[in-house]
Amino acid sequence: MTETRVERTETANPVIIERKSGSGAGTIIAVIIGLALVAIIAFFLLNMNRQEEVRTDAVSDAAASVAGAADQVGDAAGRAADRVNPAQ
């Protein structure tokens, strides 16, 4: 009879865990992009507000011009009436 012998060694290989801590460049770039987006959005919102003010001013100026023209027409009508029927 042949004798068989099996030897086992139960030594586990060491597990090496390397923690990679980046330089933080990705975070910095993400923050810069976020701030740029906020600035762009704020610019467009403020610009829209200014355009609304310009429109409001234009409408107000047009209304004032119409009022001035109406006053002139009224004065001209009064003078024409005085010429047709002068006060004695």
N, CA, C and O atoms as a GROMACS GRO file, in nm:
protein
  352
    1MET      N    1   0.081  -0.114   0.000
    1MET     CA    2   0.000   0.000   0.000
    1MET      C    3   0.088   0.124   0.000
    1MET      O    4   0.193   0.129   0.064
    2THR      N    5   0.040   0.223  -0.074
    2THR     CA    6   0.119   0.344  -0.088
    2THR      C    7   0.063   0.449   0.006
    2THR      O    8  -0.058   0.468   0.017
    3GLU      N    9   0.150   0.511   0.071
    3GLU     CA   10   0.108   0.612   0.168
    3GLU      C   11   0.110   0.750   0.101
    3GLU      O   12   0.208   0.787   0.038
    4THR      N   13   0.000   0.825   0.114
    4THR     CA   14  -0.008   0.959   0.056
    4THR      C   15  -0.016   1.061   0.169
    4THR      O   16  -0.086   1.045   0.269
    5ARG      N   17   0.057   1.159   0.147
    5ARG     CA   18   0.059   1.262   0.250
    5ARG      C   19   0.032   1.398   0.183
    5ARG      O   20   0.099   1.433   0.086
    6VAL      N   21  -0.065   1.472   0.233
    6VAL     CA   22  -0.101   1.604   0.178
    6VAL      C   23  -0.074   1.707   0.286
    6VAL      O   24  -0.123   1.697   0.398
    7GLU      N   25   0.002   1.803   0.249
    7GLU     CA   26   0.030   1.912   0.343
    7GLU      C   27  -0.038   2.040   0.293
    7GLU      O   28  -0.027   2.077   0.176
    8ARG      N   29  -0.105   2.103   0.382
    8ARG     CA   30  -0.170   2.230   0.347
    8ARG      C   31  -0.121   2.338   0.439
    8ARG      O   32  -0.107   2.320   0.560
    9THR      N   33  -0.095   2.448   0.380
    9THR     CA   34  -0.057   2.563   0.462
    9THR      C   35  -0.170   2.665   0.453
    9THR      O   36  -0.215   2.699   0.343
   10GLU      N   37  -0.213   2.709   0.562
   10GLU     CA   38  -0.327   2.801   0.569
   10GLU      C   39  -0.281   2.944   0.590
   10GLU      O   40  -0.342   3.018   0.668
   11THR      N   41  -0.180   2.983   0.524
   11THR     CA   42  -0.137   3.123   0.537
   11THR      C   43  -0.206   3.203   0.427
   11THR      O   44  -0.192   3.174   0.308
   12ALA      N   45  -0.277   3.301   0.468
   12ALA     CA   46  -0.349   3.385   0.373
   12ALA      C   47  -0.255   3.493   0.321
   12ALA      O   48  -0.168   3.543   0.392
   13ASN      N   49  -0.275   3.526   0.196
   13ASN     CA   50  -0.197   3.635   0.140
   13ASN      C   51  -0.248   3.766   0.200
   13ASN      O   52  -0.368   3.784   0.216
   14PRO      N   53  -0.159   3.855   0.232
   14PRO     CA   54  -0.204   3.982   0.292
   14PRO      C   55  -0.279   4.066   0.189
   14PRO      O   56  -0.243   4.072   0.071
   15VAL      N   57  -0.383   4.131   0.236
   15VAL     CA   58  -0.462   4.220   0.150
   15VAL      C   59  -0.412   4.361   0.175
   15VAL      O   60  -0.413   4.411   0.287
   16ILE      N   61  -0.370   4.422   0.069
   16ILE     CA   62  -0.319   4.559   0.080
   16ILE      C   63  -0.425   4.654   0.024
   16ILE      O   64  -0.465   4.642  -0.092
   17ILE      N   65  -0.467   4.745   0.106
   17ILE     CA   66  -0.566   4.845   0.064
   17ILE      C   67  -0.495   4.979   0.054
   17ILE      O   68  -0.443   5.031   0.153
   18GLU      N   69  -0.494   5.032  -0.066
   18GLU     CA   70  -0.432   5.162  -0.085
   18GLU      C   71  -0.542   5.266  -0.099
   18GLU      O   72  -0.630   5.255  -0.185
   19ARG      N   73  -0.537   5.362  -0.017
   19ARG     CA   74  -0.633   5.471  -0.026
   19ARG      C   75  -0.572   5.580  -0.112
   19ARG      O   76  -0.465   5.633  -0.085
   20LYS      N   77  -0.645   5.610  -0.214
   20LYS     CA   78  -0.597   5.715  -0.303
   20LYS      C   79  -0.669   5.844  -0.269
   20LYS      O   80  -0.791   5.856  -0.285
   21SER      N   81  -0.595   5.936  -0.223
   21SER     CA   82  -0.654   6.067  -0.198
   21SER      C   83  -0.603   6.159  -0.308
   21SER      O   84  -0.484   6.186  -0.319
   22GLY      N   85  -0.698   6.205  -0.389
   22GLY     CA   86  -0.662   6.289  -0.503
   22GLY      C   87  -0.617   6.426  -0.457
   22GLY      O   88  -0.622   6.461  -0.339
   23SER      N   89  -0.575   6.501  -0.552
   23SER     CA   90  -0.528   6.636  -0.522
   23SER      C   91  -0.644   6.731  -0.501
   23SER      O   92  -0.622   6.845  -0.458
   24GLY      N   93  -0.765   6.690  -0.529
   24GLY     CA   94  -0.882   6.775  -0.511
   24GLY      C   95  -0.909   6.862  -0.632
   24GLY      O   96  -0.996   6.949  -0.627
   25ALA      N   97  -0.837   6.840  -0.740
   25ALA     CA   98  -0.855   6.922  -0.860
   25ALA      C   99  -0.995   6.903  -0.919
   25ALA      O  100  -1.054   6.998  -0.969
   26GLY      N  101  -1.046   6.781  -0.913
   26GLY     CA  102  -1.181   6.756  -0.966
   26GLY      C  103  -1.286   6.834  -0.890
   26GLY      O  104  -1.380   6.888  -0.949
   27THR      N  105  -1.273   6.839  -0.759
   27THR     CA  106  -1.367   6.913  -0.676
   27THR      C  107  -1.359   7.062  -0.706
   27THR      O  108  -1.461   7.130  -0.717
   28ILE      N  109  -1.237   7.111  -0.719
   28ILE     CA  110  -1.219   7.254  -0.747
   28ILE      C  111  -1.279   7.290  -0.882
   28ILE      O  112  -1.345   7.393  -0.896
   29ILE      N  113  -1.257   7.206  -0.982
   29ILE     CA  114  -1.313   7.232  -1.114
   29ILE      C  115  -1.466   7.228  -1.110
   29ILE      O  116  -1.532   7.311  -1.172
   30ALA      N  117  -1.522   7.134  -1.036
   30ALA     CA  118  -1.668   7.125  -1.023
   30ALA      C  119  -1.725   7.250  -0.956
   30ALA      O  120  -1.829   7.300  -0.997
   31VAL      N  121  -1.657   7.299  -0.854
   31VAL     CA  122  -1.703   7.420  -0.785
   31VAL      C  123  -1.695   7.540  -0.880
   31VAL      O  124  -1.787   7.623  -0.882
   32ILE      N  125  -1.588   7.551  -0.957
   32ILE     CA  126  -1.573   7.662  -1.051
   32ILE      C  127  -1.683   7.657  -1.157
   32ILE      O  128  -1.740   7.760  -1.192
   33ILE      N  129  -1.712   7.539  -1.209
   33ILE     CA  130  -1.818   7.525  -1.308
   33ILE      C  131  -1.953   7.562  -1.247
   33ILE      O  132  -2.035   7.628  -1.312
   34GLY      N  133  -1.977   7.519  -1.124
   34GLY     CA  134  -2.102   7.554  -1.056
   34GLY      C  135  -2.117   7.704  -1.038
   34GLY      O  136  -2.225   7.759  -1.061
   35LEU      N  137  -2.010   7.771  -0.996
   35LEU     CA  138  -2.015   7.916  -0.979
   35LEU      C  139  -2.036   7.987  -1.112
   35LEU      O  140  -2.108   8.086  -1.120
   36ALA      N  141  -1.973   7.936  -1.218
   36ALA     CA  142  -1.991   7.996  -1.350
   36ALA      C  143  -2.137   7.983  -1.395
   36ALA      O  144  -2.193   8.078  -1.451
   37LEU      N  145  -2.199   7.869  -1.370
   37LEU     CA  146  -2.340   7.851  -1.407
   37LEU      C  147  -2.430   7.946  -1.329
   37LEU      O  148  -2.523   8.004  -1.385
   38VAL      N  149  -2.402   7.963  -1.201
   38VAL     CA  150  -2.481   8.055  -1.119
   38VAL      C  151  -2.466   8.197  -1.172
   38VAL      O  152  -2.564   8.271  -1.180
   39ALA      N  153  -2.343   8.237  -1.208
   39ALA     CA  154  -2.319   8.371  -1.261
   39ALA      C  155  -2.392   8.392  -1.393
   39ALA      O  156  -2.449   8.499  -1.416
   40ILE      N  157  -2.390   8.292  -1.480
   40ILE     CA  158  -2.457   8.305  -1.610
   40ILE      C  159  -2.608   8.317  -1.591
   40ILE      O  160  -2.672   8.400  -1.655
   41ILE      N  161  -2.664   8.236  -1.504
   41ILE     CA  162  -2.808   8.242  -1.479
   41ILE      C  163  -2.847   8.377  -1.419
   41ILE      O  164  -2.947   8.436  -1.459
   42ALA      N  165  -2.767   8.426  -1.324
   42ALA     CA  166  -2.794   8.556  -1.263
   42ALA      C  167  -2.788   8.667  -1.367
   42ALA      O  168  -2.871   8.758  -1.367
   43PHE      N  169  -2.690   8.660  -1.457
   43PHE     CA  170  -2.677   8.761  -1.562
   43PHE      C  171  -2.802   8.765  -1.649
   43PHE      O  172  -2.855   8.873  -1.677
   44PHE      N  173  -2.851   8.649  -1.691
   44PHE     CA  174  -2.969   8.646  -1.776
   44PHE      C  175  -3.093   8.695  -1.702
   44PHE      O  176  -3.176   8.765  -1.759
   45LEU      N  177  -3.107   8.659  -1.575
   45LEU     CA  178  -3.223   8.705  -1.499
   45LEU      C  179  -3.220   8.856  -1.480
   45LEU      O  180  -3.324   8.922  -1.494
   46LEU      N  181  -3.104   8.912  -1.449
   46LEU     CA  182  -3.092   9.057  -1.433
   46LEU      C  183  -3.115   9.128  -1.565
   46LEU      O  184  -3.177   9.234  -1.569
   47ASN      N  185  -3.066   9.070  -1.674
   47ASN     CA  186  -3.084   9.130  -1.805
   47ASN      C  187  -3.232   9.131  -1.844
   47ASN      O  188  -3.280   9.229  -1.902
   48MET      N  189  -3.304   9.025  -1.813
   48MET     CA  190  -3.448   9.021  -1.840
   48MET      C  191  -3.520   9.131  -1.763
   48MET      O  192  -3.611   9.194  -1.815
   49ASN      N  193  -3.479   9.152  -1.638
   49ASN     CA  194  -3.540   9.255  -1.555
   49ASN      C  195  -3.516   9.393  -1.616
   49ASN      O  196  -3.606   9.477  -1.618
   50ARG      N  197  -3.395   9.417  -1.664
   50ARG     CA  198  -3.363   9.546  -1.727
   50ARG      C  199  -3.446   9.566  -1.853
   50ARG      O  200  -3.492   9.677  -1.879
   51GLN      N  201  -3.465   9.461  -1.932
   51GLN     CA  202  -3.545   9.473  -2.053
   51GLN      C  203  -3.689   9.508  -2.020
   51GLN      O  204  -3.752   9.586  -2.092
   52GLU      N  205  -3.741   9.452  -1.912
   52GLU     CA  206  -3.877   9.486  -1.870
   52GLU      C  207  -3.885   9.633  -1.832
   52GLU      O  208  -3.984   9.700  -1.863
   53GLU      N  209  -3.782   9.684  -1.763
   53GLU     CA  210  -3.781   9.825  -1.725
   53GLU      C  211  -3.775   9.914  -1.848
   53GLU      O  212  -3.841  10.018  -1.852
   54VAL      N  213  -3.696   9.875  -1.948
   54VAL     CA  214  -3.685   9.953  -2.071
   54VAL      C  215  -3.820   9.955  -2.142
   54VAL      O  216  -3.861  10.060  -2.193
   55ARG      N  217  -3.888   9.842  -2.146
   55ARG     CA  218  -4.020   9.837  -2.210
   55ARG      C  219  -4.119   9.927  -2.135
   55ARG      O  220  -4.196  10.000  -2.197
   56THR      N  221  -4.116   9.922  -2.003
   56THR     CA  222  -4.205  10.004  -1.923
   56THR      C  223  -4.177  10.151  -1.948
   56THR      O  224  -4.270  10.230  -1.964
   57ASP      N  225  -4.049  10.189  -1.952
   57ASP     CA  226  -4.013  10.328  -1.978
   57ASP      C  227  -4.058  10.370  -2.117
   57ASP      O  228  -4.104  10.483  -2.135
   58ALA      N  229  -4.044  10.283  -2.216
   58ALA     CA  230  -4.085  10.316  -2.352
   58ALA      C  231  -4.235  10.338  -2.360
   58ALA      O  232  -4.281  10.430  -2.427
   59VAL      N  233  -4.312  10.254  -2.293
   59VAL     CA  234  -4.458  10.270  -2.292
   59VAL      C  235  -4.495  10.399  -2.221
   59VAL      O  236  -4.585  10.470  -2.266
   60SER      N  237  -4.428  10.430  -2.111
   60SER     CA  238  -4.457  10.554  -2.038
   60SER      C  239  -4.425  10.676  -2.123
   60SER      O  240  -4.501  10.772  -2.126
   61ASP      N  241  -4.312  10.672  -2.193
   61ASP     CA  242  -4.275  10.783  -2.280
   61ASP      C  243  -4.375  10.800  -2.394
   61ASP      O  244  -4.411  10.912  -2.430
   62ALA      N  245  -4.420  10.688  -2.450
   62ALA     CA  246  -4.518  10.695  -2.558
   62ALA      C  247  -4.650  10.753  -2.508
   62ALA      O  248  -4.713  10.833  -2.577
   63ALA      N  249  -4.690  10.715  -2.389
   63ALA     CA  250  -4.814  10.768  -2.331
   63ALA      C  251  -4.800  10.918  -2.306
   63ALA      O  252  -4.895  10.993  -2.328
   64ALA      N  253  -4.685  10.960  -2.259
   64ALA     CA  254  -4.662  11.103  -2.236
   64ALA      C  255  -4.666  11.179  -2.368
   64ALA      O  256  -4.718  11.290  -2.374
   65SER      N  257  -4.610  11.120  -2.473
   65SER     CA  258  -4.612  11.185  -2.605
   65SER      C  259  -4.755  11.198  -2.656
   65SER      O  260  -4.792  11.301  -2.712
   66VAL      N  261  -4.835  11.095  -2.637
   66VAL     CA  262  -4.975  11.099  -2.680
   66VAL      C  263  -5.050  11.205  -2.601
   66VAL      O  264  -5.132  11.278  -2.657
   67ALA      N  265  -5.023  11.215  -2.473
   67ALA     CA  266  -5.089  11.316  -2.391
   67ALA      C  267  -5.050  11.456  -2.437
   67ALA      O  268  -5.135  11.545  -2.445
   68GLY      N  269  -4.923  11.475  -2.468
   68GLY     CA  270  -4.878  11.605  -2.517
   68GLY      C  271  -4.942  11.639  -2.650
   68GLY      O  272  -4.983  11.754  -2.672
   69ALA      N  273  -4.952  11.542  -2.738
   69ALA     CA  274  -5.016  11.565  -2.868
   69ALA      C  275  -5.164  11.598  -2.850
   69ALA      O  276  -5.217  11.683  -2.921
   70ALA      N  277  -5.229  11.531  -2.758
   70ALA     CA  278  -5.371  11.558  -2.732
   70ALA      C  279  -5.390  11.700  -2.680
   70ALA      O  280  -5.485  11.768  -2.716
   71ASP      N  281  -5.299  11.744  -2.594
   71ASP     CA  282  -5.306  11.882  -2.545
   71ASP      C  283  -5.291  11.982  -2.660
   71ASP      O  284  -5.363  12.081  -2.666
   72GLN      N  285  -5.198  11.955  -2.750
   72GLN     CA  286  -5.176  12.045  -2.864
   72GLN      C  287  -5.299  12.048  -2.955
   72GLN      O  288  -5.338  12.154  -3.004
   73VAL      N  289  -5.358  11.932  -2.978
   73VAL     CA  290  -5.479  11.926  -3.061
   73VAL      C  291  -5.592  12.004  -2.994
   73VAL      O  292  -5.666  12.076  -3.060
   74GLY      N  293  -5.604  11.990  -2.864
   74GLY     CA  294  -5.708  12.064  -2.791
   74GLY      C  295  -5.686  12.214  -2.799
   74GLY      O  296  -5.781  12.290  -2.818
   75ASP      N  297  -5.561  12.257  -2.785
   75ASP     CA  298  -5.530  12.400  -2.795
   75ASP      C  299  -5.560  12.452  -2.936
   75ASP      O  300  -5.617  12.560  -2.953
   76ALA      N  301  -5.522  12.373  -3.038
   76ALA     CA  302  -5.547  12.414  -3.176
   76ALA      C  303  -5.696  12.422  -3.203
   76ALA      O  304  -5.742  12.514  -3.272
   77ALA      N  305  -5.773  12.328  -3.150
   77ALA     CA  306  -5.918  12.331  -3.168
   77ALA      C  307  -5.978  12.454  -3.100
   77ALA      O  308  -6.070  12.515  -3.153
   78GLY      N  309  -5.925  12.489  -2.984
   78GLY     CA  310  -5.974  12.608  -2.914
   78GLY      C  311  -5.944  12.734  -2.993
   78GLY      O  312  -6.029  12.823  -3.001
   79ARG      N  313  -5.825  12.744  -3.050
   79ARG     CA  314  -5.789  12.862  -3.130
   79ARG      C  315  -5.875  12.869  -3.256
   79ARG      O  316  -5.919  12.977  -3.296
   80ALA      N  317  -5.900  12.753  -3.318
   80ALA     CA  318  -5.984  12.751  -3.438
   80ALA      C  319  -6.125  12.794  -3.405
   80ALA      O  320  -6.188  12.866  -3.483
   81ALA      N  321  -6.176  12.753  -3.291
   81ALA     CA  322  -6.310  12.792  -3.250
   81ALA      C  323  -6.316  12.941  -3.223
   81ALA      O  324  -6.415  13.006  -3.254
   82ASP      N  325  -6.209  12.996  -3.166
   82ASP     CA  326  -6.205  13.140  -3.140
   82ASP      C  327  -6.204  13.218  -3.271
   82ASP      O  328  -6.261  13.327  -3.278
   83ARG      N  329  -6.139  13.166  -3.374
   83ARG     CA  330  -6.133  13.235  -3.502
   83ARG      C  331  -6.269  13.232  -3.573
   83ARG      O  332  -6.308  13.328  -3.638
   84VAL      N  333  -6.339  13.121  -3.558
   84VAL     CA  334  -6.469  13.109  -3.623
   84VAL      C  335  -6.572  13.196  -3.551
   84VAL      O  336  -6.653  13.262  -3.615
   85ASN      N  337  -6.567  13.195  -3.420
   85ASN     CA  338  -6.663  13.270  -3.341
   85ASN      C  339  -6.585  13.354  -3.240
   85ASN      O  340  -6.575  13.317  -3.124
   86PRO      N  341  -6.531  13.466  -3.285
   86PRO     CA  342  -6.448  13.546  -3.193
   86PRO      C  343  -6.533  13.605  -3.081
   86PRO      O  344  -6.650  13.639  -3.100
   87ALA      N  345  -6.472  13.616  -2.966
   87ALA     CA  346  -6.541  13.674  -2.851
   87ALA      C  347  -6.547  13.825  -2.871
   87ALA      O  348  -6.447  13.887  -2.909
   88GLN      N  349  -6.663  13.886  -2.847
   88GLN     CA  350  -6.678  14.030  -2.870
   88GLN      C  351  -6.678  14.107  -2.745
   88GLN      O  352  -6.690  14.229  -2.748
   0.00000   0.00000   0.00000
